[in-house]
């Protein structure tokens, strides 16, 4: 920087000195003094020719003017001579100053070169140090990354440690609470053990009382049925389906009495309207909200009577689509034998029979169980357990166990075997879709379970028979809109149900007289269930739909006839 400043000063001084010298030269003209001449003549040839043509007077005047001009120039030169000396002095001083300045510049230039060399050395040192610094930074970068990761990990560990510390504290608090709870549980467990011991003792006493009272309860129930002497009739109303019209007006007075009201009817004159009321009385009435378990609870003792040596017959009657098959079998997709809410009377009865048989076997009894599955289709009896080429059989004979002895029977050891046979029979049963029911049964189904029991020492024997009959639904051809084969099936169904009505009417009108059982294969199979020594129960299944009120009234009237029949006292087939 100093060198540059000195150089600028020197250049300025030189410019000023050169300018002053040139100015002085221009002023003085650096004209050497000349010796004045006597006669001044032009120098150029052209001037000389012009001068020669001038007159003498003009030539003299011109010469005088020329001489006067020469004198003035010389006077001016005399005046400029001090300035010339001064300019020389200034040039000398400028040269001296220039020399000093050059010496200073040389010195400063040397200093500048030394400084530049030093700066270069410093820059090289700086570059070397920078390279070393970058190298060190590159070497320290992994350490920095490691330090940063370690710092992050340490922070995470500290956070995790704080959370773990909090968790440990919570666990310690929970441990204290759990210890307190465990002490409370131990105390409660001790009291519970005492209560369990007391409850177990009470349960044993209660079980002993129940075991002592069950035979008595069965005996009283059997005595009640014997004294009643009629076929018991249960009425069940099916809920209205979504696609069905308005519900009929049904009044449930109690568990045995109901009243139905018809739709509004006009009088003969057409000036007034009225409705008819129909009253019915049965052994038990179940509304649309009744579940399967509630229904089976009412007849469980009747089913157990088969183990006491009685013949028990349960059959379902009603209009098509009234819910007979649902009451007897339950849900179509639930035939596994599970005691679920959708299981019907037959699977629940089978489970109950095998449970009771297991208890009786533990008390020294031995039972042999056989089952038979029959179907009455178009006045032909089909044996569903027989080979395919021998399914159709006749239905003659009057013995109480004709179905078991005349048709194919299958020995069963557990309830699951029976459920599988029932599922097979359900698949083979004749069904079809009509205008009244999309899955209408076109045949009557009969399931019989025979029980042969004996004590191990041979001191007592009993023989019971449990029969379930799912009748085909009565239907009006006008309502069902069937044709062809379906029409023929409907005619056979209505004919067999009419024969059943004739049998019921004969039993009601002439006790002990002739009963036309042979008018139908169905009545031949139901002979011992209706007029023999069996305990009989009939379900009448009806609909709540107002559009099906005529069929509902017809079914309820038929059930009332059955309820009024006197069929005699049932007999027990027990030998001691």
SEKOL-457815 format. One line per 2 residues: number of its first residue (from 1); their letters; for each residue x, y, z of C-alpha. Coordinates in nm, 4 decimals. Example, Ala and Ser with C-alpha at 12.3 -4.5 7.8 and 13.67 -1.06 7.14 Angstrom:
<sepas>
1	AS	1.2300,-0.4500,0.7800 ~ 1.3670,-0.1060,0.7140 .
</sepas>
This chain:
<sepas>
1	XX	0.0000,0.0000,0.0000 ~ 0.2879,0.2440,0.0892 .
3	XX	0.4602,0.1676,-0.2408 ~ 0.1466,0.2480,-0.4336 .
5	XX	0.1041,0.5849,-0.2519 ~ 0.4687,0.6862,-0.3163 .
7	XX	0.4354,0.5902,-0.6812 ~ 0.1305,0.8120,-0.7160 .
9	XX	0.3136,1.1076,-0.5553 ~ 0.6141,1.0640,-0.7868 .
11	XX	0.4011,1.0465,-1.0973 ~ 0.2147,1.3622,-0.9928 .
13	XX	0.5408,1.5530,-0.9385 ~ 0.6742,1.4405,-1.2745 .
15	XX	0.3615,1.5484,-1.4516 ~ 0.3739,1.8887,-1.2851 .
17	XX	0.7483,1.9376,-1.3659 ~ 0.7031,1.8333,-1.7270 .
19	XX	0.4030,2.0632,-1.7627 ~ 0.5914,2.3597,-1.6164 .
21	XX	0.8927,2.2952,-1.8438 ~ 0.6770,2.2721,-2.1505 .
23	XX	0.4969,2.5964,-2.0526 ~ 0.8244,2.7802,-2.0029 .
25	XX	0.9496,2.6523,-2.3346 ~ 0.6390,2.7703,-2.5083 .
27	XX	0.6670,3.1129,-2.3438 ~ 1.0302,3.1614,-2.4197 .
29	XX	1.0195,2.9591,-2.7355 ~ 1.3712,2.8527,-2.6547 .
31	XX	1.4801,3.0995,-2.9300 ~ 1.8421,3.1816,-2.9197 .
33	XX	1.9094,3.5515,-2.9458 ~ 2.0056,3.6560,-3.2958 .
35	XX	2.2192,3.9433,-3.4123 ~ 2.0040,4.2113,-3.5668 .
37	XX	2.0497,4.2615,-3.9365 ~ 2.0597,4.5829,-4.1263 .
39	XX	1.8206,4.4679,-4.3856 ~ 1.5604,4.2137,-4.3295 .
41	XX	1.4399,4.0359,-4.6353 ~ 1.1906,3.7506,-4.6803 .
43	XX	1.3342,3.4069,-4.6704 ~ 1.1008,3.2023,-4.8831 .
45	XX	1.1099,3.2294,-5.2609 ~ 0.7477,3.3220,-5.2795 .
47	XX	0.7989,3.5946,-5.0182 ~ 1.1007,3.7122,-5.2000 .
49	XX	0.9088,3.7394,-5.5285 ~ 0.6326,3.9257,-5.3521 .
51	XX	0.8823,4.1492,-5.1788 ~ 1.0642,4.2236,-5.5043 .
53	XX	0.7388,4.3395,-5.6687 ~ 0.6708,4.5829,-5.3797 .
55	XX	0.7686,4.9481,-5.4210 ~ 1.0691,5.0758,-5.2358 .
57	XX	0.8661,5.2701,-4.9903 ~ 0.6713,4.9651,-4.8838 .
59	XX	0.9880,4.7613,-4.8690 ~ 1.1407,5.0200,-4.6306 .
61	XX	0.8281,5.0211,-4.4193 ~ 0.8238,4.6465,-4.4090 .
63	XX	1.1883,4.6337,-4.3051 ~ 1.1272,4.8833,-4.0320 .
65	XX	0.8354,4.6893,-3.9053 ~ 1.0349,4.3752,-3.9185 .
67	XX	1.3182,4.5367,-3.7229 ~ 1.0775,4.6770,-3.4661 .
69	XX	0.9304,4.3312,-3.4240 ~ 1.2747,4.1880,-3.3777 .
71	XX	1.3498,4.4371,-3.1102 ~ 1.0325,4.3543,-2.9236 .
73	XX	1.1176,3.9859,-2.9370 ~ 1.4616,4.0493,-2.7986 .
75	XX	1.3134,4.2639,-2.5219 ~ 1.0796,3.9837,-2.4375 .
77	XX	1.3667,3.7391,-2.4340 ~ 1.5489,3.9647,-2.1899 .
79	XX	1.2414,3.9610,-1.9689 ~ 1.2177,3.5788,-1.9904 .
81	XX	1.5772,3.5183,-1.9033 ~ 1.5153,3.5251,-1.5196 .
83	XX	1.2291,3.2881,-1.5661 ~ 1.4561,3.0582,-1.7615 .
85	XX	1.7029,3.0528,-1.4736 ~ 1.4194,2.9923,-1.2319 .
87	XX	1.2891,2.7091,-1.4528 ~ 1.6340,2.5541,-1.4661 .
89	XX	1.6507,2.5764,-1.0880 ~ 1.3127,2.4184,-1.0627 .
91	XX	1.4175,2.1442,-1.3032 ~ 1.7251,2.0837,-1.0932 .
93	XX	1.5262,2.0744,-0.7765 ~ 1.2739,1.8510,-0.9512 .
95	XX	1.5506,1.6185,-1.0638 ~ 1.6877,1.6090,-0.7093 .
97	XX	1.3432,1.5503,-0.5753 ~ 1.2900,1.2913,-0.8453 .
99	XX	1.6087,1.1153,-0.7447 ~ 1.5092,1.1228,-0.3787 .
101	XX	1.1678,1.0012,-0.4716 ~ 1.3129,0.7250,-0.6832 .
103	XX	1.5425,0.6308,-0.3974 ~ 1.2408,0.6295,-0.1637 .
105	XX	1.0461,0.4381,-0.4210 ~ 1.3250,0.1890,-0.4577 .
107	XX	1.3366,0.1555,-0.0807 ~ 0.9597,0.1274,-0.0585 .
109	XX	0.9608,-0.1072,-0.3570 ~ 1.2139,-0.3269,-0.1776 .
111	XX	1.0068,-0.3045,0.1387 ~ 0.6985,-0.3833,-0.0664 .
113	XX	0.8665,-0.6812,-0.2274 ~ 0.9761,-0.7986,0.1157 .
115	XX	0.6235,-0.7419,0.2398 ~ 0.4787,-0.9233,-0.0628 .
117	XX	0.7236,-1.2072,-0.0065 ~ 0.6233,-1.2120,0.3570 .
119	XX	0.2608,-1.1996,0.2594 ~ 0.3196,-1.4807,0.0119 .
121	XX	0.4952,-1.6818,0.2785 ~ 0.2131,-1.6025,0.5183 .
123	XX	-0.0437,-1.6990,0.2544 ~ 0.1400,-2.0234,0.1914 .
125	XX	0.1488,-2.0820,0.5650 ~ -0.2169,-1.9889,0.5834 .
127	XX	-0.2980,-2.2302,0.2975 ~ -0.0942,-2.5030,0.4679 .
129	XX	-0.2621,-2.4315,0.7988 ~ -0.6016,-2.4225,0.6227 .
131	XX	-0.5278,-2.7584,0.4578 ~ -0.4175,-2.8986,0.7927 .
133	XX	-0.7274,-2.7464,0.9526 ~ -0.9540,-2.9042,0.6903 .
135	XX	-0.7705,-3.2334,0.7350 ~ -0.8151,-3.2084,1.1096 .
137	XX	-1.1793,-3.1140,1.0589 ~ -1.2238,-3.4162,0.8308 .
139	XX	-1.0625,-3.6278,1.0967 ~ -1.2818,-3.4726,1.3657 .
141	XX	-1.6055,-3.4956,1.1628 ~ -1.6637,-3.8666,1.2515 .
143	XX	-1.5852,-3.7734,1.6087 ~ -1.8377,-3.4885,1.5881 .
145	XX	-2.0958,-3.7217,1.4335 ~ -2.0225,-3.9763,1.7014 .
147	XX	-2.0447,-3.7055,1.9663 ~ -2.3725,-3.5837,1.8196 .
149	XX	-2.5122,-3.9379,1.8037 ~ -2.3883,-4.0065,2.1522 .
151	XX	-2.5517,-3.6842,2.2668 ~ -2.8790,-3.7760,2.0984 .
153	XX	-2.8589,-4.1306,2.2337 ~ -2.7733,-3.9996,2.5755 .
155	XX	-3.0729,-3.7652,2.5661 ~ -3.2934,-4.0529,2.4529 .
157	XX	-3.1495,-4.2751,2.7244 ~ -3.2053,-4.0023,2.9811 .
159	XX	-3.5641,-3.9649,2.8602 ~ -3.6105,-4.3441,2.8638 .
161	XX	-3.4473,-4.3562,3.2044 ~ -3.6878,-4.0918,3.3292 .
163	XX	-3.9817,-4.2861,3.1832 ~ -3.8452,-4.6121,3.3283 .
165	XX	-3.7995,-4.4420,3.6605 ~ -4.1575,-4.3224,3.6436 .
167	XX	-4.2698,-4.6696,3.5343 ~ -4.0712,-4.8301,3.8155 .
169	XX	-4.2316,-4.5907,4.0594 ~ -4.5741,-4.6714,3.9188 .
171	XX	-4.4930,-5.0435,3.9354 ~ -4.3786,-5.0026,4.2942 .
173	XX	-4.7019,-4.8203,4.3726 ~ -4.8954,-5.0882,4.1830 .
175	XX	-4.7002,-5.3545,4.3699 ~ -4.8029,-5.2000,4.6968 .
177	XX	-5.1627,-5.1866,4.5755 ~ -5.1411,-5.5464,4.4478 .
179	XX	-4.9981,-5.6612,4.7773 ~ -5.2875,-5.4959,4.9520 .
181	XX	-5.5274,-5.6533,4.7031 ~ -5.3593,-5.9926,4.7435 .
183	XX	-5.4014,-5.9697,5.1165 ~ -5.7628,-5.8742,5.0623 .
185	XX	-5.7978,-6.1573,4.8080 ~ -5.6414,-6.4048,5.0471 .
187	XX	-5.8814,-6.2958,5.3154 ~ -6.1665,-6.3061,5.0644 .
189	XX	-6.0446,-6.6444,4.9352 ~ -6.0460,-6.7791,5.2873 .
191	XX	-6.3984,-6.6549,5.3411 ~ -6.4929,-6.7819,4.9950 .
193	XX	-6.3560,-7.1278,5.0748 ~ -6.5644,-7.1314,5.3861 .
195	XX	-6.8685,-7.0191,5.1882 ~ -6.7924,-7.2759,4.9171 .
197	XX	-6.7710,-7.5475,5.1743 ~ -7.1011,-7.4354,5.3174 .
199	XX	-7.2523,-7.4006,4.9700 ~ -7.1176,-7.7412,4.8656 .
201	XX	-7.2733,-7.8956,5.1708 ~ -7.6007,-7.7157,5.1026 .
203	XX	-7.5845,-7.8178,4.7377 ~ -7.5308,-8.1785,4.8324 .
205	XX	-7.8248,-8.1559,5.0663 ~ -8.0332,-7.9836,4.7971 .
207	XX	-7.9238,-8.2418,4.5387 ~ -8.0225,-8.5161,4.7754 .
209	XX	-8.3586,-8.3494,4.8268 ~ -8.4006,-8.3115,4.4490 .
211	XX	-8.3063,-8.6726,4.3911 ~ -8.5585,-8.7733,4.6519 .
213	XX	-8.8239,-8.5413,4.5039 ~ -8.7678,-8.5993,4.1293 .
215	XX	-8.9387,-8.9392,4.1328 ~ -9.2123,-8.7853,4.3439 .
217	XX	-9.2463,-8.4907,4.0991 ~ -9.2612,-8.7300,3.8044 .
219	XX	-9.5162,-8.9388,3.9869 ~ -9.7294,-8.6330,4.0623 .
221	XX	-9.6980,-8.5110,3.7015 ~ -9.7963,-8.8497,3.5680 .
223	XX	-10.0885,-8.8590,3.8132 ~ -10.1953,-8.5124,3.6919 .
225	XX	-10.1901,-8.6253,3.3297 ~ -10.3704,-8.9463,3.4175 .
227	XX	-10.6427,-8.7554,3.5965 ~ -10.6749,-8.5077,3.3086 .
229	XX	-10.7306,-8.7860,3.0563 ~ -10.7415,-8.5531,2.7505 .
231	XX	-10.4891,-8.4794,2.4829 ~ -10.3002,-8.1741,2.5969 .
233	XX	-10.3002,-7.8897,2.3443 ~ -10.0474,-7.6048,2.3305 .
235	XX	-10.1183,-7.3065,2.1045 ~ -9.8316,-7.1012,1.9616 .
237	XX	-9.8608,-6.7811,1.7578 ~ -9.5968,-6.7086,1.4970 .
239	XX	-9.4791,-6.3438,1.4700 ~ -9.5837,-6.1464,1.1649 .
241	XX	-9.3232,-6.1481,0.8880 ~ -9.2014,-5.8327,0.7168 .
243	XX	-9.3812,-5.8974,0.3892 ~ -9.7102,-5.9835,0.5585 .
245	XX	-10.0012,-5.7437,0.6014 ~ -10.1580,-5.6131,0.9205 .
247	XX	-10.1668,-5.8298,1.2339 ~ -10.4902,-5.9779,1.3558 .
249	XX	-10.6323,-5.8535,1.6844 ~ -10.5526,-6.1221,1.9400 .
251	XX	-10.6226,-6.0766,2.3115 ~ -10.4159,-6.2949,2.5494 .
253	XX	-10.6297,-6.3069,2.8636 ~ -10.3960,-6.5434,3.0500 .
255	XX	-10.1743,-6.8416,2.9791 ~ -10.4730,-7.0511,2.8665 .
257	XX	-10.7405,-6.8236,2.7160 ~ -10.7301,-6.6118,2.4016 .
259	XX	-10.9763,-6.4132,2.1906 ~ -10.9517,-6.3273,1.8216 .
261	XX	-11.1377,-6.0489,1.6478 ~ -11.2148,-6.0473,1.2784 .
263	XX	-11.1814,-5.7443,1.0552 ~ -11.4701,-5.4993,1.0382 .
265	XX	-11.7729,-5.6441,0.8563 ~ -12.0730,-5.4561,0.7238 .
267	XX	-12.4234,-5.5525,0.8237 ~ -12.6808,-5.6842,0.5804 .
269	XX	-12.8174,-5.3341,0.5244 ~ -12.4662,-5.1905,0.4915 .
271	XX	-12.5459,-4.9135,0.7404 ~ -12.3325,-5.0380,1.0262 .
273	XX	-12.0114,-5.2305,1.0861 ~ -11.9237,-5.4917,1.3401 .
275	XX	-11.6529,-5.7496,1.4091 ~ -11.6813,-6.1054,1.5301 .
277	XX	-11.4969,-6.2304,1.8378 ~ -11.3803,-6.5904,1.8822 .
279	XX	-11.2773,-6.7325,2.2209 ~ -11.0539,-7.0377,2.2688 .
281	XX	-10.9184,-7.2238,2.5690 ~ -10.6102,-7.4510,2.5675 .
283	XX	-10.3694,-7.6019,2.8183 ~ -10.1045,-7.3409,2.7359 .
285	XX	-10.0885,-7.0426,2.5002 ~ -9.7591,-6.8947,2.3765 .
287	XX	-9.7477,-6.5497,2.2228 ~ -9.5210,-6.4357,1.9367 .
289	XX	-9.2486,-6.3382,2.1821 ~ -9.2147,-6.6873,2.3358 .
291	XX	-8.8741,-6.8508,2.2830 ~ -8.7892,-7.2151,2.2169 .
293	XX	-8.6496,-7.2733,2.5664 ~ -8.9679,-7.1437,2.7285 .
295	XX	-9.1791,-7.3795,2.5198 ~ -8.9612,-7.6814,2.5898 .
297	XX	-8.9662,-7.6097,2.9624 ~ -9.3425,-7.6696,2.9626 .
299	XX	-9.3106,-8.0201,2.8159 ~ -8.9746,-8.1414,2.9549 .
301	XX	-9.1469,-8.3531,3.2238 ~ -9.3694,-8.5050,2.9576 .
303	XX	-9.0608,-8.6061,2.7573 ~ -8.9038,-8.7615,3.0668 .
305	XX	-9.2144,-8.9769,3.1100 ~ -9.0780,-9.1974,2.8310 .
307	XX	-8.8013,-9.3015,3.0742 ~ -9.0686,-9.3998,3.3263 .
309	XX	-9.2181,-9.6551,3.0836 ~ -9.4867,-9.4420,2.9153 .
311	XX	-9.5619,-9.3831,2.5513 ~ -9.5316,-9.0138,2.4716 .
313	XX	-9.6558,-8.8572,2.1486 ~ -9.5961,-8.4929,2.0507 .
315	XX	-9.7215,-8.3684,1.7177 ~ -9.7528,-8.0286,1.5502 .
317	XX	-10.0617,-7.9205,1.3577 ~ -10.1521,-7.5953,1.1850 .
319	XX	-10.1814,-7.3989,0.8654 ~ -9.8980,-7.3911,0.6130 .
321	XX	-9.6322,-7.1407,0.7156 ~ -9.7522,-7.1452,1.0759 .
323	XX	-9.4136,-7.2461,1.2239 ~ -9.4661,-7.6183,1.2864 .
325	XX	-9.1261,-7.7278,1.1563 ~ -8.9553,-7.4445,1.3439 .
327	XX	-9.1246,-7.5521,1.6681 ~ -9.0304,-7.9179,1.6210 .
329	XX	-8.6852,-7.8890,1.4574 ~ -8.5760,-7.5300,1.5197 .
331	XX	-8.3589,-7.3289,1.2828 ~ -8.2937,-7.5061,0.9532 .
333	XX	-7.9219,-7.4178,0.9783 ~ -7.8968,-7.5382,1.3410 .
335	XX	-7.9121,-7.9182,1.3387 ~ -7.5898,-7.9890,1.5216 .
337	XX	-7.7681,-8.0687,1.8453 ~ -7.6343,-7.7687,2.0371 .
339	XX	-7.8666,-7.6404,2.3093 ~ -7.8915,-7.2959,2.1582 .
341	XX	-8.1818,-7.0539,2.1564 ~ -8.2911,-7.1712,1.8088 .
343	XX	-8.3058,-7.5462,1.8766 ~ -8.6545,-7.6968,1.8544 .
345	XX	-8.8466,-7.9477,2.0617 ~ -8.6988,-8.2612,1.8977 .
347	XX	-8.3244,-8.1807,1.9398 ~ -8.3835,-8.0529,2.2942 .
349	XX	-8.5798,-8.3667,2.3813 ~ -8.3049,-8.5902,2.2410 .
351	XX	-8.0413,-8.4067,2.4487 ~ -8.2580,-8.4317,2.7611 .
353	XX	-8.3238,-8.8046,2.7112 ~ -7.9537,-8.8839,2.6756 .
355	XX	-7.8667,-8.6706,2.9804 ~ -8.1241,-8.8562,3.1883 .
357	XX	-8.0042,-9.1898,3.0514 ~ -7.6454,-9.1024,3.1537 .
359	XX	-7.7637,-9.0242,3.5095 ~ -7.9704,-9.3433,3.5277 .
361	XX	-7.6752,-9.5496,3.4052 ~ -7.4683,-9.4097,3.6903 .
363	XX	-7.7419,-9.5421,3.9253 ~ -7.7309,-9.8966,3.7909 .
365	XX	-7.9694,-9.8790,3.4951 ~ -7.8893,-9.9913,3.1418 .
367	XX	-8.0755,-9.8508,2.8413 ~ -8.0944,-9.9455,2.4760 .
369	XX	-8.2212,-9.6702,2.2446 ~ -8.3407,-9.7167,1.8862 .
371	XX	-8.4890,-9.4612,1.6484 ~ -8.7100,-9.4727,1.3384 .
373	XX	-8.7713,-9.2005,1.0780 ~ -9.0815,-9.2143,0.8552 .
375	XX	-9.2433,-8.9853,0.6003 ~ -9.6021,-8.9992,0.4717 .
377	XX	-9.6045,-8.8488,0.1212 ~ -9.9116,-8.8756,-0.1030 .
379	XX	-10.0556,-9.1593,0.1120 ~ -9.7303,-9.3549,0.0838 .
381	XX	-9.5099,-9.4302,0.3819 ~ -9.1379,-9.3869,0.3226 .
383	XX	-8.8808,-9.5407,0.5547 ~ -8.6007,-9.2793,0.5576 .
385	XX	-8.3512,-9.5183,0.7206 ~ -8.4110,-9.8017,0.4723 .
387	XX	-8.2056,-9.8546,0.1540 ~ -8.3114,-9.6373,-0.1378 .
389	XX	-8.4779,-9.9266,-0.3250 ~ -8.6937,-10.0228,-0.0237 .
391	XX	-8.8040,-9.6939,0.1273 ~ -9.1782,-9.7223,0.0561 .
393	XX	-9.3625,-9.9477,0.3020 ~ -9.7206,-10.0151,0.4114 .
395	XX	-9.8607,-9.8840,0.7402 ~ -10.0772,-10.1714,0.8615 .
397	XX	-10.0771,-10.3239,1.2068 ~ -10.2060,-10.2154,1.5448 .
399	XX	-9.9210,-10.2841,1.7827 ~ -9.8030,-9.9881,1.9815 .
401	XX	-9.4451,-10.0246,1.8606 ~ -9.5338,-10.0981,1.4995 .
403	XX	-9.3035,-9.8313,1.3594 ~ -9.0018,-9.9654,1.5447 .
405	XX	-9.0764,-10.3315,1.4739 ~ -9.2064,-10.3079,1.1168 .
407	XX	-8.9787,-10.0378,0.9799 ~ -8.6021,-9.9941,0.9862 .
409	XX	-8.4650,-9.8936,1.3227 ~ -8.1177,-9.7683,1.4143 .
411	XX	-7.9509,-9.8205,1.7531 ~ -7.8004,-9.4992,1.8869 .
413	XX	-7.5465,-9.4501,2.1636 ~ -7.5295,-9.0718,2.1863 .
415	XX	-7.7300,-8.7616,2.0957 ~ -7.5001,-8.6610,1.8077 .
417	XX	-7.5961,-8.9775,1.6175 ~ -7.9632,-8.8869,1.6431 .
419	XX	-7.8946,-8.5289,1.5298 ~ -7.7143,-8.6572,1.2209 .
421	XX	-8.0064,-8.8864,1.1363 ~ -8.2503,-8.5981,1.1846 .
423	XX	-8.0433,-8.3780,0.9549 ~ -8.0435,-8.6518,0.6916 .
425	XX	-8.4220,-8.6903,0.7209 ~ -8.4703,-8.3142,0.6898 .
427	XX	-8.2692,-8.3117,0.3685 ~ -8.4733,-8.5962,0.2184 .
429	XX	-8.8118,-8.4602,0.3200 ~ -9.0375,-8.3376,0.0385 .
431	XX	-9.0641,-7.9571,0.0390 ~ -9.1726,-7.7019,-0.2212 .
433	XX	-9.2456,-7.3315,-0.2599 ~ -9.6027,-7.2039,-0.2743 .
435	XX	-9.7734,-6.8662,-0.2645 ~ -9.8314,-6.9121,0.1108 .
437	XX	-9.4890,-7.0460,0.2120 ~ -9.1562,-7.0400,0.0294 .
439	XX	-9.0541,-7.3695,0.1976 ~ -9.3711,-7.5658,0.2506 .
441	XX	-9.3526,-7.9230,0.3810 ~ -9.5409,-8.1509,0.1410 .
443	XX	-9.5404,-8.4563,0.3679 ~ -9.5957,-8.5687,0.7276 .
445	XX	-9.2771,-8.6564,0.9201 ~ -9.2673,-8.9104,1.2061 .
447	XX	-8.9708,-8.9623,1.4392 ~ -8.9838,-9.2333,1.7088 .
449	XX	-8.7295,-9.3043,1.9802 ~ -8.7787,-9.6354,2.1630 .
451	XX	-8.6239,-9.6892,2.5083 ~ -8.5652,-10.0319,2.6694 .
453	XX	-8.4307,-10.0046,3.0242 ~ -8.3353,-10.2569,3.2891 .
455	XX	-8.1502,-10.2531,3.6171 ~ -7.8175,-10.4299,3.6374 .
457	XX	-7.9528,-10.6912,3.8829 ~ -8.2592,-10.7488,3.6618 .
459	XX	-8.4996,-10.6453,3.9358 ~ -8.6890,-10.3934,3.7190 .
461	XX	-8.7550,-10.3240,3.3505 ~ -8.9265,-10.0448,3.1631 .
463	XX	-9.0208,-9.9828,2.8014 ~ -9.0950,-9.6326,2.6727 .
465	XX	-9.1639,-9.4803,2.3323 ~ -9.1203,-9.1154,2.2378 .
467	XX	-9.2907,-9.0072,1.9118 ~ -9.2700,-8.6728,1.7322 .
469	XX	-9.4982,-8.5942,1.4378 ~ -9.4557,-8.2871,1.2188 .
471	XX	-9.7772,-8.2703,1.0150 ~ -9.7907,-8.1002,0.6780 .
473	XX	-9.9741,-7.7675,0.6843 ~ -10.3349,-7.7364,0.5856 .
475	XX	-10.3803,-7.5019,0.2933 ~ -10.6462,-7.3622,0.0655 .
477	XX	-10.5729,-7.4213,-0.3000 ~ -10.7083,-7.0769,-0.3855 .
479	XX	-10.4576,-6.9126,-0.1499 ~ -10.1575,-7.1353,-0.2261 .
481	XX	-10.2149,-7.1151,-0.6059 ~ -10.0615,-7.4592,-0.6646 .
483	XX	-10.0960,-7.6580,-0.9843 ~ -9.9910,-7.9952,-1.1211 .
485	XX	-9.7859,-8.2038,-0.8784 ~ -9.8174,-7.9397,-0.6022 .
487	XX	-10.1964,-7.9524,-0.6403 ~ -10.1927,-8.3305,-0.6095 .
489	XX	-9.9787,-8.3028,-0.2950 ~ -10.2189,-8.0467,-0.1470 .
491	XX	-10.5127,-8.2766,-0.2120 ~ -10.3429,-8.5688,-0.0333 .
493	XX	-10.2437,-8.3418,0.2565 ~ -10.5946,-8.2055,0.3016 .
495	XX	-10.7419,-8.5555,0.2642 ~ -10.5168,-8.6995,0.5382 .
497	XX	-10.5843,-8.4038,0.7670 ~ -10.9579,-8.4470,0.7022 .
499	XX	-10.9234,-8.8138,0.7991 ~ -10.7462,-8.6981,1.1150 .
501	XX	-11.0416,-8.4680,1.1838 ~ -11.2818,-8.7579,1.1371 .
503	XX	-11.0840,-8.9617,1.3903 ~ -11.0940,-8.6749,1.6394 .
505	XX	-11.4682,-8.6301,1.5844 ~ -11.5290,-9.0039,1.6367 .
507	XX	-11.3238,-9.0042,1.9571 ~ -11.5238,-8.7102,2.0844 .
509	XX	-11.8661,-8.8448,1.9832 ~ -11.8398,-9.2150,2.0589 .
511	XX	-11.5985,-9.3035,2.3340 ~ -11.5130,-9.6703,2.2918 .
513	XX	-11.6916,-9.6915,1.9550 ~ -11.5564,-9.7378,1.6061 .
515	XX	-11.2869,-9.4903,1.5027 ~ -11.1947,-9.4704,1.1294 .
517	XX	-10.8164,-9.5013,1.1639 ~ -10.7865,-9.6923,0.8344 .
519	XX	-10.9099,-9.4018,0.6251 ~ -10.5513,-9.2730,0.5955 .
521	XX	-10.1966,-9.3923,0.6375 ~ -10.1393,-9.0968,0.8687 .
523	XX	-10.4164,-9.1936,1.1096 ~ -10.2931,-9.5542,1.1099 .
525	XX	-9.9512,-9.4337,1.2295 ~ -10.1131,-9.2027,1.4894 .
527	XX	-10.3564,-9.4664,1.6199 ~ -10.1717,-9.5446,1.9398 .
529	XX	-10.0854,-9.1747,1.9953 ~ -10.4496,-9.0650,1.9764 .
531	XX	-10.6609,-9.3531,2.1001 ~ -10.4231,-9.5812,2.2835 .
533	XX	-10.2480,-9.5602,2.6145 ~ -10.0012,-9.2847,2.5224 .
535	XX	-9.9564,-8.9400,2.6709 ~ -10.0300,-8.7050,2.3839 .
537	XX	-9.9491,-8.3377,2.3308 ~ -10.0458,-8.1392,2.0231 .
539	XX	-9.8993,-7.8038,1.9155 ~ -10.1340,-7.5922,1.7087 .
541	XX	-9.9211,-7.3354,1.5230 ~ -10.1028,-7.0346,1.3816 .
543	XX	-10.0140,-6.7006,1.2259 ~ -10.0741,-6.3478,1.3566 .
545	XX	-10.1362,-6.2169,1.0042 ~ -10.4848,-6.0735,0.9476 .
547	XX	-10.4905,-6.2032,0.5913 ~ -10.4600,-6.5617,0.7176 .
549	XX	-10.7321,-6.5296,0.9809 ~ -10.9658,-6.7917,0.8192 .
551	XX	-10.6903,-7.0574,0.8243 ~ -10.6003,-6.9533,1.1810 .
553	XX	-10.9607,-6.9951,1.2990 ~ -10.9883,-7.3302,1.1232 .
555	XX	-10.6727,-7.4577,1.2961 ~ -10.7831,-7.3283,1.6366 .
557	XX	-11.1266,-7.4930,1.5997 ~ -10.9640,-7.8242,1.5132 .
559	XX	-10.7323,-7.7894,1.8167 ~ -11.0378,-7.7245,2.0368 .
561	XX	-11.1915,-8.0513,1.9150 ~ -10.8706,-8.2353,1.9994 .
563	XX	-10.8600,-8.0731,2.3410 ~ -11.2146,-8.1950,2.4157 .
565	XX	-11.1435,-8.5598,2.3243 ~ -11.1425,-8.8293,2.5918 .
567	XX	-10.8816,-9.0882,2.4994 ~ -10.8579,-9.2822,2.8230 .
569	XX	-10.5859,-9.3142,3.0821 ~ -10.2270,-9.3840,2.9753 .
571	XX	-10.0685,-9.7030,3.1023 ~ -9.7171,-9.7514,3.2276 .
573	XX	-9.5082,-10.0367,3.0870 ~ -9.2915,-10.1048,3.3924 .
575	XX	-9.2122,-10.4375,3.5517 ~ -9.0493,-10.4778,3.8908 .
</sepas>
